[in-house]
Amino acid sequence: MIRAGHQALAGRNDIRAGIARVREWLALGLVRIAPGACPNLLEEVQRYKYDTDPRHSRSELPVDEYNHGLAALRYLVMGLPRPKARMEGDRVTTPQDKQVAERLARRRYLWNTPDVWRNVSFQ
């Protein structure tokens, strides 16, 4: 990448932090998988597992199998800026706050409206 003139930055490779961030983004609705869009990723989710042997120090880490797509999702989310938390009852005091609130309301509407996703085609 550097030879091609691109800037290369060190990745955030902490697996536990990455898994926590992906869970956070899923819970907030910031990451969604459109039906039929990522069959291999969804297959990996079904096979994803943790080491259950208490003798292994890696017991809090997932088994390193069937995880390439999930690792890519983790790297993607870790590379994005964290969303600023806004609770439902937050007061809107500045024009910038109002813009952010309107944008979040539009995003929530789009994410939570099944008709928006029904006819999406990924080719």
OpenMM code with the backbone's topology and positions (N, CA, C; nanometers):
from openmm import Vec3, app, unit

residues = "MET ILE ARG ALA GLY HIS GLN ALA LEU ALA GLY ARG ASN ASP ILE ARG ALA GLY ILE ALA ARG VAL ARG GLU TRP LEU ALA LEU GLY LEU VAL ARG ILE ALA PRO GLY ALA CYS PRO ASN LEU LEU GLU GLU VAL GLN ARG TYR LYS TYR ASP THR ASP PRO ARG HIS SER ARG SER GLU LEU PRO VAL ASP GLU TYR ASN HIS GLY LEU ALA ALA LEU ARG TYR LEU VAL MET GLY LEU PRO ARG PRO LYS ALA ARG MET GLU GLY ASP ARG VAL THR THR PRO GLN ASP LYS GLN VAL ALA GLU ARG LEU ALA ARG ARG ARG TYR LEU TRP ASN THR PRO ASP VAL TRP ARG ASN VAL SER PHE GLN".split()
positions = [
    Vec3(0.0824, -0.1187, 0.0000),
    Vec3(0.0000, 0.0000, 0.0000),
    Vec3(0.0872, 0.1256, 0.0000),
    Vec3(0.1935, 0.1219, 0.0792),
    Vec3(0.2820, 0.2385, 0.0871),
    Vec3(0.3499, 0.2625, -0.0468),
    Vec3(0.3954, 0.1557, -0.1118),
    Vec3(0.4604, 0.1698, -0.2429),
    Vec3(0.3665, 0.2292, -0.3465),
    Vec3(0.2368, 0.2026, -0.3300),
    Vec3(0.1386, 0.2563, -0.4238),
    Vec3(0.0997, 0.3995, -0.3896),
    Vec3(0.1579, 0.4546, -0.2818),
    Vec3(0.1310, 0.5924, -0.2459),
    Vec3(0.0183, 0.6114, -0.1464),
    Vec3(-0.0283, 0.5019, -0.0881),
    Vec3(-0.1360, 0.5113, 0.0107),
    Vec3(-0.0779, 0.5207, 0.1510),
    Vec3(-0.1491, 0.5851, 0.2386),
    Vec3(-0.1071, 0.5937, 0.3772),
    Vec3(-0.1490, 0.4652, 0.4475),
    Vec3(-0.0578, 0.4035, 0.5185),
    Vec3(-0.0882, 0.2812, 0.5927),
    Vec3(-0.0820, 0.3117, 0.7422),
    Vec3(-0.1845, 0.2716, 0.8113),
    Vec3(-0.1912, 0.2930, 0.9555),
    Vec3(-0.1970, 0.1579, 1.0251),
    Vec3(-0.1426, 0.1520, 1.1444),
    Vec3(-0.1496, 0.0290, 1.2212),
    Vec3(-0.2946, 0.0007, 1.2581),
    Vec3(-0.3336, -0.1252, 1.2447),
    Vec3(-0.4701, -0.1644, 1.2782),
    Vec3(-0.4879, -0.1835, 1.4273),
    Vec3(-0.6124, -0.1759, 1.4694),
    Vec3(-0.6465, -0.2059, 1.6089),
    Vec3(-0.6842, -0.3527, 1.6138),
    Vec3(-0.5955, -0.4342, 1.6666),
    Vec3(-0.6115, -0.5788, 1.6576),
    Vec3(-0.6578, -0.6458, 1.7855),
    Vec3(-0.6963, -0.5716, 1.8871),
    Vec3(-0.7418, -0.6318, 2.0114),
    Vec3(-0.8759, -0.7011, 1.9858),
    Vec3(-0.8755, -0.8330, 1.9901),
    Vec3(-0.9937, -0.9111, 1.9550),
    Vec3(-1.1096, -0.8824, 2.0507),
    Vec3(-1.0833, -0.8817, 2.1794),
    Vec3(-1.1915, -0.8578, 2.2767),
    Vec3(-1.2563, -0.7213, 2.2559),
    Vec3(-1.1742, -0.6196, 2.2366),
    Vec3(-1.2284, -0.4851, 2.2141),
    Vec3(-1.3073, -0.4805, 2.0838),
    Vec3(-1.2582, -0.5495, 1.9816),
    Vec3(-1.3276, -0.5521, 1.8531),
    Vec3(-1.4624, -0.6208, 1.8613),
    Vec3(-1.4673, -0.7324, 1.9333),
    Vec3(-1.5939, -0.8038, 1.9500),
    Vec3(-1.6924, -0.7160, 2.0267),
    Vec3(-1.6437, -0.6497, 2.1301),
    Vec3(-1.7306, -0.5601, 2.2075),
    Vec3(-1.7842, -0.4476, 2.1197),
    Vec3(-1.6996, -0.3919, 2.0334),
    Vec3(-1.7428, -0.2822, 1.9462),
    Vec3(-1.8464, -0.3309, 1.8456),
    Vec3(-1.8255, -0.4493, 1.7865),
    Vec3(-1.9236, -0.5029, 1.6915),
    Vec3(-2.0566, -0.5251, 1.7621),
    Vec3(-2.0537, -0.5810, 1.8824),
    Vec3(-2.1774, -0.6008, 1.9580),
    Vec3(-2.2467, -0.4670, 1.9848),
    Vec3(-2.1679, -0.3657, 2.0207),
    Vec3(-2.2232, -0.2329, 2.0475),
    Vec3(-2.2915, -0.1773, 1.9233),
    Vec3(-2.2242, -0.1860, 1.8091),
    Vec3(-2.2793, -0.1312, 1.6851),
    Vec3(-2.4041, -0.2078, 1.6428),
    Vec3(-2.4050, -0.3396, 1.6620),
    Vec3(-2.5240, -0.4176, 1.6304),
    Vec3(-2.6393, -0.3759, 1.7217),
    Vec3(-2.6119, -0.3601, 1.8500),
    Vec3(-2.7160, -0.3214, 1.9455),
    Vec3(-2.7714, -0.1827, 1.9148),
    Vec3(-2.6857, -0.0916, 1.8685),
    Vec3(-2.7300, 0.0431, 1.8348),
    Vec3(-2.7988, 0.0496, 1.6982),
    Vec3(-2.7905, -0.0590, 1.6219),
    Vec3(-2.8495, -0.0598, 1.4886),
    Vec3(-2.7637, 0.0096, 1.3844),
    Vec3(-2.6360, 0.0325, 1.4161),
    Vec3(-2.5469, 0.0990, 1.3215),
    Vec3(-2.4898, 0.0023, 1.2190),
    Vec3(-2.4982, -0.1265, 1.2468),
    Vec3(-2.4560, -0.2305, 1.1531),
    Vec3(-2.5741, -0.3238, 1.1347),
    Vec3(-2.6095, -0.3465, 1.0111),
    Vec3(-2.7157, -0.4408, 0.9768),
    Vec3(-2.6726, -0.5206, 0.8555),
    Vec3(-2.7179, -0.6438, 0.8509),
    Vec3(-2.6910, -0.7289, 0.7356),
    Vec3(-2.8227, -0.7411, 0.6591),
    Vec3(-2.8238, -0.6921, 0.5365),
    Vec3(-2.9442, -0.7017, 0.4542),
    Vec3(-2.9700, -0.8483, 0.4219),
    Vec3(-3.0967, -0.8934, 0.4267),
    Vec3(-3.1288, -1.0335, 0.3995),
    Vec3(-3.0703, -1.0801, 0.2668),
    Vec3(-2.9973, -1.1897, 0.2709),
    Vec3(-2.9382, -1.2484, 0.1514),
    Vec3(-2.8106, -1.1819, 0.1032),
    Vec3(-2.7642, -1.0771, 0.1710),
    Vec3(-2.6493, -1.0010, 0.1217),
    Vec3(-2.5154, -1.0640, 0.1573),
    Vec3(-2.5047, -1.1283, 0.2717),
    Vec3(-2.3756, -1.1808, 0.3185),
    Vec3(-2.3921, -1.3245, 0.3685),
    Vec3(-2.4219, -1.4194, 0.2801),
    Vec3(-2.4484, -1.5562, 0.3275),
    Vec3(-2.3285, -1.6199, 0.3978),
    Vec3(-2.2070, -1.5929, 0.3514),
    Vec3(-2.0897, -1.6518, 0.4162),
    Vec3(-2.0680, -1.5944, 0.5555),
    Vec3(-2.0918, -1.4661, 0.5716),
    Vec3(-2.0789, -1.4047, 0.7040),
    Vec3(-2.1808, -1.4653, 0.8003),
    Vec3(-2.3042, -1.4823, 0.7544),
    Vec3(-2.4073, -1.5402, 0.8397),
    Vec3(-2.3767, -1.6860, 0.8730),
    Vec3(-2.3174, -1.7584, 0.7802),
    Vec3(-2.2747, -1.8968, 0.8069),
    Vec3(-2.1667, -1.8985, 0.9145),
    Vec3(-2.0729, -1.8053, 0.9069),
    Vec3(-1.9683, -1.7968, 1.0086),
    Vec3(-2.0259, -1.7686, 1.1464),
    Vec3(-2.1268, -1.6837, 1.1524),
    Vec3(-2.1880, -1.6515, 1.2811),
    Vec3(-2.2412, -1.7789, 1.3462),
    Vec3(-2.2988, -1.8681, 1.2666),
    Vec3(-2.3517, -1.9936, 1.3202),
    Vec3(-2.2411, -2.0845, 1.3725),
    Vec3(-2.1219, -2.0760, 1.3142),
    Vec3(-2.0106, -2.1637, 1.3533),
    Vec3(-1.9180, -2.1018, 1.4573),
    Vec3(-1.9341, -1.9755, 1.4851),
    Vec3(-1.8469, -1.9018, 1.5771),
    Vec3(-1.8614, -1.9606, 1.7167),
    Vec3(-1.7504, -1.9890, 1.7823),
    Vec3(-1.7581, -2.0464, 1.9163),
    Vec3(-1.6355, -2.0075, 1.9975),
    Vec3(-1.6508, -2.0225, 2.1279),
    Vec3(-1.5424, -1.9935, 2.2211),
    Vec3(-1.4861, -2.1243, 2.2755),
    Vec3(-1.3592, -2.1214, 2.3119),
    Vec3(-1.2942, -2.2370, 2.3725),
    Vec3(-1.3559, -2.2596, 2.5098),
    Vec3(-1.4051, -2.3800, 2.5335),
    Vec3(-1.4712, -2.4094, 2.6609),
    Vec3(-1.3791, -2.4777, 2.7606),
    Vec3(-1.2580, -2.5094, 2.7218),
    Vec3(-1.1642, -2.5759, 2.8126),
    Vec3(-1.1072, -2.4737, 2.9102),
    Vec3(-1.1380, -2.4836, 3.0403),
    Vec3(-1.0902, -2.3836, 3.1368),
    Vec3(-0.9385, -2.3830, 3.1546),
    Vec3(-0.8695, -2.4873, 3.1084),
    Vec3(-0.7238, -2.4901, 3.1217),
    Vec3(-0.6543, -2.3960, 3.0243),
    Vec3(-0.7242, -2.3554, 2.9209),
    Vec3(-0.6638, -2.2673, 2.8210),
    Vec3(-0.6814, -2.1217, 2.8607),
    Vec3(-0.5758, -2.0479, 2.8511),
    Vec3(-0.5833, -1.9053, 2.8869),
    Vec3(-0.6624, -1.8260, 2.7840),
    Vec3(-0.6858, -1.8845, 2.6669),
    Vec3(-0.7594, -1.8146, 2.5607),
    Vec3(-0.9101, -1.8364, 2.5727),
    Vec3(-0.9594, -1.8812, 2.6866),
    Vec3(-1.1007, -1.9172, 2.6980),
    Vec3(-1.1955, -1.8002, 2.6709),
    Vec3(-1.1486, -1.6775, 2.6854),
    Vec3(-1.2348, -1.5618, 2.6558),
    Vec3(-1.2239, -1.5186, 2.5103),
    Vec3(-1.1414, -1.5848, 2.4345),
    Vec3(-1.1249, -1.5532, 2.2932),
    Vec3(-1.1937, -1.6597, 2.2087),
    Vec3(-1.2466, -1.6214, 2.0923),
    Vec3(-1.3108, -1.7208, 2.0067),
    Vec3(-1.2082, -1.8167, 1.9470),
    Vec3(-1.2558, -1.9372, 1.9127),
    Vec3(-1.1716, -2.0347, 1.8451),
    Vec3(-1.1361, -1.9781, 1.7078),
    Vec3(-1.0127, -1.9939, 1.6669),
    Vec3(-0.9653, -1.9350, 1.5410),
    Vec3(-1.0020, -2.0242, 1.4217),
    Vec3(-1.1319, -2.0399, 1.3992),
    Vec3(-1.1845, -2.1136, 1.2847),
    Vec3(-1.3100, -2.0415, 1.2365),
    Vec3(-1.3372, -2.0494, 1.1090),
    Vec3(-1.4604, -1.9936, 1.0536),
    Vec3(-1.4821, -1.8496, 1.0994),
    Vec3(-1.3812, -1.7674, 1.0872),
    Vec3(-1.3951, -1.6320, 1.1404),
    Vec3(-1.3389, -1.5237, 1.0497),
    Vec3(-1.3120, -1.5538, 0.9240),
    Vec3(-1.2509, -1.4528, 0.8373),
    Vec3(-1.3455, -1.3359, 0.8091),
    Vec3(-1.4702, -1.3640, 0.7787),
    Vec3(-1.5663, -1.2570, 0.7539),
    Vec3(-1.5952, -1.1764, 0.8792),
    Vec3(-1.6072, -1.2456, 0.9921),
    Vec3(-1.6312, -1.1765, 1.1182),
    Vec3(-1.5107, -1.0924, 1.1586),
    Vec3(-1.3911, -1.1423, 1.1292),
    Vec3(-1.2709, -1.0626, 1.1582),
    Vec3(-1.2699, -0.9376, 1.0704),
    Vec3(-1.3090, -0.9512, 0.9444),
    Vec3(-1.3138, -0.8349, 0.8551),
    Vec3(-1.4156, -0.7327, 0.9061),
    Vec3(-1.5307, -0.7810, 0.9540),
    Vec3(-1.6310, -0.6904, 1.0113),
    Vec3(-1.5750, -0.6211, 1.1348),
    Vec3(-1.5024, -0.6959, 1.2160),
    Vec3(-1.4415, -0.6390, 1.3363),
    Vec3(-1.3403, -0.5311, 1.2992),
    Vec3(-1.2562, -0.5584, 1.2002),
    Vec3(-1.1569, -0.4589, 1.1566),
    Vec3(-1.2270, -0.3338, 1.1017),
    Vec3(-1.3331, -0.3541, 1.0259),
    Vec3(-1.4070, -0.2400, 0.9706),
    Vec3(-1.4607, -0.1516, 1.0821),
    Vec3(-1.5302, -0.2131, 1.1765),
    Vec3(-1.5919, -0.1358, 1.2842),
    Vec3(-1.4850, -0.0689, 1.3704),
    Vec3(-1.3746, -0.1368, 1.3954),
    Vec3(-1.2681, -0.0775, 1.4775),
    Vec3(-1.2020, 0.0407, 1.4061),
    Vec3(-1.2089, 0.0430, 1.2730),
    Vec3(-1.1481, 0.1515, 1.1975),
    Vec3(-1.2363, 0.2736, 1.1825),
    Vec3(-1.3613, 0.2615, 1.2210),
    Vec3(-1.4552, 0.3738, 1.2094),
    Vec3(-1.4588, 0.4521, 1.3403),
    Vec3(-1.4882, 0.5800, 1.3322),
    Vec3(-1.4978, 0.6583, 1.4566),
    Vec3(-1.6179, 0.6118, 1.5381),
    Vec3(-1.6026, 0.6152, 1.6688),
    Vec3(-1.7122, 0.5755, 1.7572),
    Vec3(-1.8260, 0.6759, 1.7458),
    Vec3(-1.9491, 0.6268, 1.7426),
    Vec3(-2.0618, 0.7199, 1.7370),
    Vec3(-2.0758, 0.7924, 1.8703),
    Vec3(-2.1183, 0.9166, 1.8640),
    Vec3(-2.1420, 0.9915, 1.9863),
    Vec3(-2.2767, 0.9490, 2.0413),
    Vec3(-2.2770, 0.9070, 2.1650),
    Vec3(-2.4003, 0.8569, 2.2267),
    Vec3(-2.4985, 0.9717, 2.2469),
    Vec3(-2.6209, 0.9484, 2.2096),
    Vec3(-2.7285, 1.0443, 2.2326),
    Vec3(-2.8472, 0.9644, 2.2820),
    Vec3(-2.8936, 0.9992, 2.3974),
    Vec3(-3.0073, 0.9300, 2.4558),
    Vec3(-3.1356, 0.9938, 2.4034),
    Vec3(-3.2450, 0.9222, 2.4149),
    Vec3(-3.3728, 0.9701, 2.3625),
    Vec3(-3.4132, 1.1052, 2.4209),
    Vec3(-3.3868, 1.1282, 2.5482),
    Vec3(-3.4328, 1.2502, 2.6115),
    Vec3(-3.3348, 1.3662, 2.6068),
    Vec3(-3.2253, 1.3534, 2.5313),
    Vec3(-3.1251, 1.4607, 2.5274),
    Vec3(-3.1860, 1.5897, 2.4730),
    Vec3(-3.1455, 1.6984, 2.5343),
    Vec3(-3.1925, 1.8290, 2.4875),
    Vec3(-3.1121, 1.8720, 2.3664),
    Vec3(-3.1808, 1.9341, 2.2729),
    Vec3(-3.1176, 1.9895, 2.1539),
    Vec3(-3.1027, 2.1385, 2.1785),
    Vec3(-2.9780, 2.1875, 2.1858),
    Vec3(-2.9576, 2.3272, 2.2243),
    Vec3(-2.8941, 2.4118, 2.1152),
    Vec3(-2.8191, 2.3532, 2.0249),
    Vec3(-2.7529, 2.4314, 1.9199),
    Vec3(-2.8015, 2.3849, 1.7833),
    Vec3(-2.7810, 2.4666, 1.6801),
    Vec3(-2.8177, 2.4220, 1.5451),
    Vec3(-2.7458, 2.2919, 1.5058),
    Vec3(-2.6203, 2.2757, 1.5501),
    Vec3(-2.5474, 2.1530, 1.5187),
    Vec3(-2.6127, 2.0331, 1.5870),
    Vec3(-2.6553, 2.0506, 1.7136),
    Vec3(-2.7248, 1.9434, 1.7839),
    Vec3(-2.8538, 1.9060, 1.7112),
    Vec3(-2.9233, 2.0083, 1.6608),
    Vec3(-3.0489, 1.9825, 1.5901),
    Vec3(-3.0224, 1.9028, 1.4624),
    Vec3(-2.9167, 1.9380, 1.3887),
    Vec3(-2.8817, 1.8648, 1.2672),
    Vec3(-2.8473, 1.7202, 1.2991),
    Vec3(-2.7689, 1.7009, 1.4049),
    Vec3(-2.7310, 1.5652, 1.4442),
    Vec3(-2.8553, 1.4860, 1.4849),
    Vec3(-2.9439, 1.5470, 1.5618),
    Vec3(-3.0657, 1.4794, 1.6056),
    Vec3(-3.1531, 1.4406, 1.4863),
    Vec3(-3.1653, 1.5317, 1.3881),
    Vec3(-3.2449, 1.5014, 1.2689),
    Vec3(-3.1826, 1.3887, 1.1879),
    Vec3(-3.0499, 1.3908, 1.1748),
    Vec3(-2.9799, 1.2857, 1.1014),
    Vec3(-2.9993, 1.1500, 1.1691),
    Vec3(-2.9875, 1.1475, 1.3030),
    Vec3(-3.0070, 1.0222, 1.3766),
    Vec3(-3.1509, 0.9735, 1.3642),
    Vec3(-3.2464, 1.0651, 1.3654),
    Vec3(-3.3867, 1.0258, 1.3494),
    Vec3(-3.4094, 0.9648, 1.2113),
    Vec3(-3.3520, 1.0260, 1.1068),
    Vec3(-3.3641, 0.9696, 0.9711),
    Vec3(-3.2987, 0.8322, 0.9636),
    Vec3(-3.1800, 0.8184, 1.0251),
    Vec3(-3.1087, 0.6907, 1.0238),
    Vec3(-3.1909, 0.5832, 1.0947),
    Vec3(-3.2474, 0.6186, 1.2129),
    Vec3(-3.3304, 0.5215, 1.2858),
    Vec3(-3.4507, 0.4794, 1.2006),
    Vec3(-3.5124, 0.5776, 1.1340),
    Vec3(-3.6276, 0.5457, 1.0496),
    Vec3(-3.5874, 0.4489, 0.9389),
    Vec3(-3.4784, 0.4783, 0.8708),
    Vec3(-3.4348, 0.3915, 0.7612),
    Vec3(-3.4008, 0.2512, 0.8101),
    Vec3(-3.3270, 0.2429, 0.9206),
    Vec3(-3.2877, 0.1116, 0.9725),
    Vec3(-3.4075, 0.0320, 1.0207),
    Vec3(-3.5085, 0.0983, 1.0725),
    Vec3(-3.6204, 0.0290, 1.1350),
    Vec3(-3.7424, 0.0157, 1.0452),
    Vec3(-3.7303, 0.0486, 0.9175),
    Vec3(-3.8417, 0.0384, 0.8239),
    Vec3(-3.8140, -0.0747, 0.7250),
    Vec3(-3.8807, -0.1888, 0.7419),
    Vec3(-3.8543, -0.3054, 0.6566),
    Vec3(-3.8747, -0.2782, 0.5076),
    Vec3(-3.9695, -0.1910, 0.4729),
    Vec3(-3.9946, -0.1636, 0.3311),
    Vec3(-3.8735, -0.1042, 0.2611),
    Vec3(-3.7905, -0.0323, 0.3355),
    Vec3(-3.6702, 0.0266, 0.2762),
    Vec3(-3.5761, -0.0842, 0.2287),
    Vec3(-3.5723, -0.1958, 0.3021),
    Vec3(-3.4762, -0.3030, 0.2735),
    Vec3(-3.5328, -0.4106, 0.1825),
    Vec3(-3.6615, -0.4133, 0.1624),
    Vec3(-3.7254, -0.5245, 0.0933),
    Vec3(-3.6727, -0.5459, -0.0481),
    Vec3(-3.6525, -0.4405, -0.1252),
    Vec3(-3.6166, -0.4539, -0.2665),
    Vec3(-3.4712, -0.4199, -0.2937),
    Vec3(-3.3859, -0.4307, -0.1944),
    Vec3(-3.2445, -0.4016, -0.2128),
    Vec3(-3.1798, -0.5177, -0.2875),
    Vec3(-3.1052, -0.4863, -0.3906),
    Vec3(-3.0359, -0.5892, -0.4681),
    Vec3(-2.8878, -0.5624, -0.4657),
    Vec3(-2.8097, -0.6612, -0.4205),
    Vec3(-2.6647, -0.6492, -0.4181),
    Vec3(-2.6081, -0.7381, -0.5268),
    Vec3(-2.5343, -0.6791, -0.6197),
    Vec3(-2.4793, -0.7593, -0.7305),
    Vec3(-2.3304, -0.7502, -0.7333),
] * unit.nanometer
topology = app.Topology()
chain = topology.addChain("A")
for resn in residues:
    res = topology.addResidue(resn, chain)
    for name in ("N", "CA", "C"):
        topology.addAtom(name, app.Element.getBySymbol(name[0]), res)
